[in-house]
Amino acid sequence: MSRSILDKLESLYGPEKGLQCYQELVRQMEDFQASHPPPTLMEPNDLTEQDSILIAYGDMIRQPGSMSLATLEEFLSGHLSEVISGVHVLPFFPSSSDDGFSVIDYRKVDPTLGTWEDVERLARRFDLMVDLVVNHVSAQSKWFVGFIQGDEQYREYFITVDPSIDLSMVVRPRALPLLTPFQTAWGEQHVWTTFSADQIDLNYASPAVLRQMIDVLLFYIARGARFVRLDAIAYLWKEIGTPCIHLPQTHRIVQLFRAVLDMVAPHVKLITETNVPHSENIAYFGDGHNEAHLVYNFALPPLVLHTFLAGNARILSEWVADLRPPSDHATFLNFLASHDGIGLNAAHHILPERDINVLVEQALAHGGLISYKHNPDGSRSPYELNINYFDALTAPDSSEPTSIQVNRFIAAQAIMLAMMGVPGIYFHSLVGSRGWPEGVQRTGHNRAINREKLDYTRLVRDLADPGSLRYQIFRRYLRLLKARRTSPAFAPTGLQKVLDCGKAVFGLARRARMDGETVYCLHNVSPERQTVILPKHIDRAENLLTDDFLSDVSMIELAPYEVCWLRPVGHLHG
């Protein structure tokens, strides 16, 4: 392992600088190990059907007189401790923009949210996921302020480029300028800013930057992080004359992070966030052992949305049939909604362009917004649907019965929960939120439409009111989560096989690796009743979502948008 780390550092920085960086990194790891021995070693496949991760901002629930992180912990402990194993608290550091992703200080907690004690209390109750915002820092960070003021320590922390140089090859995730001029002690400098003028890209060609970020990684682990999410990792390394995305050096740095974890914190999982075409996204698994433990399954949200809007699961089924991680030691983080929008990049080359255009038109018709990216030819194209997932499936002014709307939404969530991998559940999906257009008006940012801050007392009251939409979705969602935890067939590394149930039903057989227990997951994606004939005749089966036992299950009738998870009991006939 040590030889592998040295080889990677030498490939990045050359023999002399690489060896020096290696020696300093070894000291970092030894110091960490001396004071933070890992917990009792877990099995490599320690993720199970019990695992699911809630995604939330630290201040997503607010309560007068209480710090937000404490309020979040109170809600999770009181309502979700038996169904959720982990929580991804989105960046809770001091920040100057982008709802936390313009980090001013990696080692501090935003005092408006709480303290490290609040974070550590969460980590004791739930598996904590922390963001390592690796690509950039805030323009107000100590590092960049030092750069502006002429501090030599930070001169190489950032990337300056002559604006006359041709950068047209660079892949852009935003329709914003790539370079931002700043007045510094060295005169005007045009600084690389991939995402915004307030998010200054770090220069990983400097070994000092890499060492700093590894130190931050170890700091989060010391504070209780069980998962570390590498934000926007694809753009990490810059090389003029290249697209500056997915460069080999970027993969080597991910491999370095993984190697460090394997040596000093093997209980911690690395997750990569790369909103790019699916084939590029899964490259961050590496060989299945040397890069990410989990990769965000970015193609899933737009494919599931297409499935329900079309009432046709064919494309989704064909894609899932070929979906598999490269080893038993890696898996997907499945999700439908997040703090961002519904990314479209991963759907390219899976969905026809006409179907992607339909998703855009539908989002606009349902009150959503569209974010765009620049293309190398100077054009721009849709990058993301900014819309709440419930609204993406059902127009806010829809006259459909609420029961149909809820059934459709729950069926979509059930598909995500049934698939191989670990579910990532956005807080607003779990509690039945609708879109928040007022947030866009207040902030001027499209993504605010799905980032509403909720009043704790009102939320708890709505969740206890059988007549509220929140109650109906929350109770149904909890039922799904509880059912999923009852069978090892849903383990992240369990086997899965797509069933041919006709175009209107997404069918999946999940099977446990150890004892072979199988669950047949049937999801009607259409507003019409459907009949499903299972590939095997089952004498008797338990419906995990109703606790009913069915006899002679040879033909299943599904109501519109009905979900049925069947666990055979007894003999199966081929």
N, C-alpha and C positions, 0 to 999 in steps of 0.2 A: 504493500500500500504506500509506504514512504517513497519508494522508488518511482511509483506511478505519479505521486504528487510532484516530485522533483522534475520528472520528465515533462509534465504539463507546464510547470513554471518556466522551465528552460525553453520550451517551444513558444511561450508567450513573450518572454523578455530576454532571451539569449542566455548563454551559459553563465556569465558573471552575475548579472542582475537576478537571473533565475535562482542561482544557488544562494545568493544573499537573501532573497525573498523566502526561500525554503527554510533557511536557518531561523529566520525571524518567525515564520509561521509555526515551526516546530516548537519554539519557545511559547508562542501563544497557546498552542494546544496543550502543552505540558502544564502551563499555569492553570488552564481551565480544568484539566483533569484532576489536578491536585486538590482543588476546592469543590469540584462538582462531579463526583463519580456518578456514572449513569445508574438508573434504577436496575433492579434485577433484570437481566437480559430477557427480552421477549423473543418469541419465535418470529422468523422473517414474515410469515403470513399472519401477523397478529391482528389485522383488521378482520372483523367478522360481520355477520348480519346484524349485530347489535349497533353498528356504527352508522351514524348520520351526523352531518354538520350543519348547524344553523348559521346563516350569514346575516350579520346585523352591524349597524353602526353603534358605537358606544353610547350615543345619545338618541337612539331611535325611540326609546321610551323615556318620557320625562315626568318627574314627580316633584312638585314644589317642596323645598326643604331637603331634598335628597340629591346626592351626586348621581349623575347618569349611569356610570358603570355599576354603582351599587343597586340602582333601580333595575338595570338589566339583569343582574345576578338574582335579585329578588323575584323577578318575573320567571326567569328560567327555572329556578329552584322550585317555585310554587306550581308551575304549570307544565314543565317539560322534562323534569329530571328522569322520568321513567321511559321517555321515548327518544330523547336526543342525547347523544354521547359527547358531542363536541360543539364548540362555538367559534366561528371566525369573527372576531371583533375587528372590523375594518379600521384603518389607521387611526390610532388613538393618541397620536403624538401632536405636539404643537405644529401647526400648519398655517400656511398663508393663503391657500386656495385649493380647489378641486376636492373639497370635502375630505381633507386629510392626506391626499396624495402628493401635496407639495410640502414635504417634511422639513421643518426648521431644525429640529433636534431629534435624532433617532433614539436617544437614550432617556427622553423625558416623556411623561404622560401629560397630555393637555390638561391643565388644572381646572378647566371648566367641566371636564368629564370625571376626574377623580385622581387617584394616585396609583403607584405601583402596587400598593397593598390591595387596592380594589381589583387590579388585574390578576394578582396572584391568588386572591380568593376565588375568582372565576376559574383559574387554572386548577385549583384543588377540587372543584366540583365537576368540571367538564374538561375534555381535551381541548386545549386552547390552540387556535390557529392565529399566527401573527404575520402581518405583512412585512416583508423585507423589500422596501421600495428601492430597488437596486439601480435603476436607470438614471435617476435624477434627484436633485435636492431643491429646496425652495431657494428663490433668489434672496431670501432673508436669512438663510442659514449662515452659521458662523464660518463655514468653509468658503462660501461664495462672497460674503462680506469681506473676509480676509483677502480673497483674490482681488476684489475691487480696490481694496486699500493698498495693494502692493506687497502683501505678505508672501515672501518667497516659498513658505511652506505649502501654500495652496496654488502656486502658479501652474503646476501641472495637473491639478485636480479637474480642470475643465478644458474643453476643446475650443480653440479659436481657429477661425478659418478666414482667409482672404475672400471677401464676398464676390470677387471676380472669378473665383474658381468654379468650374462647372460641377454642380451637385445634382444634376437632373436624374442621375441613376438612383438616388436615394429613395427608398420606399417610405412613403409618408402615411401615418395613421390619422393625420388631421389635415384639414384645409387651412393651415396656418403657416407663417414663414418658418423656415428651418433654422435660420440664423437670426439672432437678436443683438443689436448694437448696445454696448454698455460703455460708459466712460470709466476708465480705470486709471490707476497710478501709472500704467504703461501706455496711456493714451486710449483712444477708442478701440475696442475689441469686439469683433463679431463672434458671438458665442453660440455654440450648438444647443438648440432647444427643440427637441423632437416634438414635445407635446404642447408646450405653451411658453410664453416669455417669462413665466414665473417658475418654470420647472427646468432647471439647468442640468443638462446631461453631464454625468461624471465620466472622467477619462480613465478607463481601465487599462490603457497603455501605460499608466503609471502604477508600479507595484504598490506604492503607498496607498492608493485608492482601494485596491484589492484587499490589502491587509486591514484597512479601516472597516471595510464591509464584512470581512470575516469576523472581526472583533465584535461588530454589531450583531451578527448572527449568533455568536456564542453568548452575548449578553442576553438576547431574547430567550435562549434555551435556559440560561441560569434563572430567568424570571418565570419559567414554567411552560414555555412553548412546546407543544407536542407536534404541531405542524408548522412549517414555515413556507409561506407563499411568496414566490419570486415574481414580483409585479413587473409586467412589461419587459420580461427578460429578453425577448427576441431582438431588441434594438441595442443591446448592451455595448457591443464592440463596433467602433466606427473605422472604416478604411475608405478613404476617398478613392473613387473609381469603382466602387462596388455598391450594391443596393443597401448595404449597412443593416441587413436583417438576416438572422440565422447564420452569421459567419462562423467558421470553424472555431475561432477564438471564443465566441460566446458559448459554444457547447463545451469547450475546455473549462471555462469558468464554472459552468453548471456542474461539470464533473468534479472540479475542485471542491465546490460546496458539498457535494455528495460524499466525497472521500473524507472530508473533515468530519461530517456527521457520522460516517461509518466508524471512524476511529474514536471519537470522543463522546458521541451521543447517538448510538445506534437505535434508540427508541424514538427518535425524531424523524418525521417524514417530510420530504421535500416535495413541493407542489409547484409546477410551472403554469403561468398564466400567459398564453400566447393566442390572441384572437386573430388567427390566420387560417388559411385553407387547411383542411383536415390533415392532408398528407404531410404538411409542414409542422403542424401542431404535434402530431404523435412522434416526430423525430426527437422530441425532448424526453422520451423514454430512454434514449440511447440504445444500449443493447439489452435493456430490461433490468440491468443491475447497476449501471454506472451514472445515470442521470436522475431524472425525477422518479420518485416513488409513485406519484399520482400526476396526471395531466388533466387539466380542465377539458371537458368534452364539449367544445364550443359548437360543434355541428348540431348537437341535439336540440337546442332551443328553436332554431328556425325550422328544422325538419319536423319536429312535433307540431309546431304551429301550422306549417303547410299541411300536415296530415289531417288536422281537424278542419281547417278551412276548406280543404278539398273533399273531406269525407272519404279519403282514400289513403291506405297505409302502404301501398306498394313500394314507393321509393324508400320510405323509412325501413320497411322490412328488408329490402335488398341491401341497404347500407348496413343495418345491424347484423345481417347474416355474415358479413365479412369483417365485423368489428371484433378485434381481440388485441389485448396488450401483448408485448413481446416475451413476457415471462410471468411466472407465478408470483414474482416479487414486485410487480407493478400493476397498476389498475387505473381506471378513470375516476375523476370527480365529476359525477353527472349532475347537471343542474338545468333548470329551465329559465329562471329569473335570477337577477343579481342586482347589485347597486348600479351597474351600468345598464345599457339597453340590451336588446336582442341582436347580437352581432351577426352580420351577414357574410363575413369573409369566409368562414368555415364551410358555408353551404355551396360555395362556388365549386363547380365540377361534380356536385352531387345533385343539386336541383337545377333544372333548366333555367336560363336567365328569365324566361317569361314568367316562371313561377316565383322567382325572387322579386320580380316587378309587381306581381300580385300581392306579395307580402307587404311591399312598400305602400301600394295603393290602399290596402286594407288597414294598415296602421294609421294612415292619414285619415281615412274615413271613420276610424274609431277614436279620433281625437288625439292621436299620437303625433310625434315629430320624427324627423329623419336627420341623422348626422352624416356628413359626407367626408370623404378623403380625397386627397390629390393623387392623380395618376401620373406616371412618368411622361405621358404625352401632353400634359397640361390640362387634361379634362378632370372632372371629378365624378365620383360615383357613390351610391349609398353605402355607408359603412355600418350603420347601426339603426335599428328601430328603437326609438325612445318612447316606450309605452309600458304600462303595467301589464303583466301577462294575462290577468283576468280580462282586461279591456281589449287586449289583442285578440282574444277568443270571442268576446261578446261586446258589442258596441254599448257605450254608456246609456244610450237612449233606447236600447232594445226593448221590444214589447214581449219578448219570450217570457214564459213563466220562470220565476227564479229557480225552481227546481231543475229545469233543463240547463240553465246557465251554470249552476253549481255542479251538476253531473258532468258536463263537458269539461269544466276546469279540473275536477277531481280525476277524471279519466286521463287527462294529460299528465297530471302529477303522478298518477299511478304508473304510467309507462316509464317515467324517469326513475321511480323507486324500484321497479321490477328489474331494471337492467343491471348487468354486471358492472360493479364499481361501488363507490361510496356516494350516497346522495348528498348534495349540497342544496339546502333549502333556504331560500331568501325569506327573511322575516315577514315581509308584506304578503307573500304568497301564503304562508302558514296561517296568518290571521285574517285573511280575506279582505285585504285593502283594495281599493280602486285607485285610479290615477290621481295625481295631485297637480293639475295644471297651474294652480296658484303658485306652486313652488318655482315653476319656470318663469312666471311673471316677476316674482320677487328677485330671483337670482340671475336671470338671463341665460341659464344653462339648461339645455334640453334634458339632461339626465336627472334633473331635480324632480321630474314628473313621477319618479318611482322612489323618492327618498324622503317621503313625509316623516316628520317627527310626531309621535303619538303621545297623547296624554294618558298616563298610566291608569288613572281612575276610570276614565271613559272607556279605555280599551278593555279593562277587566269587566266592566259593566256590560259592554257589548258582547263579550265572549260568554257571558252567563245568560244572555237574552235569547231564548229559542227563536224569536222572531227576526233576529238580525242576520244579515249576510255573514258577518264575522263568525257567529256561533255555528252556522251551518257548515261553513268551510272548515273551521278549526276542528270541529268534532269529527268530520269525515276524514280530515287529514290525519288526526291522531289515530283513527281506526286503521288507516293504511300503515302508519309507522309501527303500530303495535303488531299488526299482522306480519309485517316484514321481519320483525325480531323473533318470530316464533319458529322460523325454519332455517336450517343451515344451507338450504338451497340458495338463499339470497346472499350468502357470503360474497364479498367483492371478487374473490377469485373462483367462485363457483362457476360451473359450466353453463352456457346458454345456447339454445337453438331456436331459431325462428320457425314458427309453425305456419303452414299454409292454411289460413282460415278465411280466404277470400279477401278482396280488396278493402272491405269496410271494417275488418277486425285486425288489430295488431296482436298477434299471438306469440308468446314466448314460453319455452320450457326451460326452467332453471333447475339445475341438478347439483346437489352437494357432492364434493369430491370424495369425502370420506365414506359416507354411508349410502350414497346414491339417492337420497331422498329427492323427489322431484315435485315441483309445483308448476302447474299449467296456468299461465297468466294470460287472460283474455280481456281485450279492451276494444269495445265497440267505438269506433271513431266517427260514427255517422248518426244522423237523427232518425234513422229507421231501425226497426227490429232486425236482428240478424240471427241466423242459425249456424252453429259451429259443430262440426263432427271432429272429435279429437282423433289423433293418429293411432291411439290405442283405446281399446274398450276397457273402461274402468268399472269394476263392480260397485265400488263405493268410494266417495270422496268427501273431504271436508272443505267447505268454502271458508277460507281464512278471514274473509271480510264480514261474514255474518255468523260464523260459528255453527252454521247448519251442516248437516250431513246429507249427502245426496246419494241415492241408490241407482244402480244401472245407468251410469253416466255415459251414454253413448252419443247423445245429442244435447247440446247446450243452447238454450234460447236466451239471447241477450237483448234487453230493452235498449232504447236509444242511449248511447253514451254509458252503458253499464260496464262495470268492471267485475270480473270474477277470477279469483285466485283459488285454484283447486289443488288440494293435496290428496293424492290417492291414498286410500286406506285398504290394505288387502291386495288381492291379486289383480294384475293387469294382463289383458289378452292382446297379443300383437295382431 
